[in-house]
Amino acid sequence: MSRTKNAASLDTRQRILDAALDQFHLRGYNGTSVQDLMSAAGSPKGTFYNHFASKEALALEALRVYVGQIGLASLEGPTVGSPRERIENHLAHIVALGLAVFAERGCLMGNFAGEVPAHSPPVAAAVGAYLDGWVANLSTVIEEAKEAGELTTPIASTDLAELVVDAFEGGAAKAKATSSAEPLRRFERVVAQLLH
């Protein structure tokens, strides 16, 4: 039985999105053309606009998927474990992800943050919103951990969350620049000391 046109169309859209995640992460937004994306997806260039209105629209969708992969939603509400366990699990997840790819590619959000503000205000705004959301969610869980007596740090929850996100993004950028995992390992060690 052959696939329907709709199934084939969804498959092509997913291949383009997968290619965008890979190519934007590897080459950056400005360094990736629509032709690069379509070559990586194995589809003719003309089919791009059947699935996405623009490269910018595709970048926004790729960011949404990427944010899902780094597990920011795990901080949004009570899940499995105490607030401190949720913080520790989240940090372990992002460090493991970072160790797997960031020494080569950096963090896609951080890469976009350094590259697109002058070229794509909507992508820059989306990156800013995701980073702000990350800080807000992490701050909420830090506050919950303090209220539960799991954290005793005197650092304000929002300041600590901002520091953690900024340090992670800086570590990811340095890991990429130096082709070394050490900045992420240092992030992991120092943040563990801060979260007491």
MOSUL-V49905 format. One record per helix or strand. SS is the DSSP state (hx for helix, st for strand). FROM is the first residue (numbers start at 1). TO is the last residue. If there is no record, write none. Layout:
BEGIN
[[SS:FROM:TO] [SS:FROM:TO]]
END
This chain:
BEGIN
[[hx:5:27] [hx:34:41] [hx:45:51] [hx:55:69] [hx:72:75] [hx:83:105] [hx:108:115] [hx:121:147] [hx:157:178] [hx:182:194]]
END
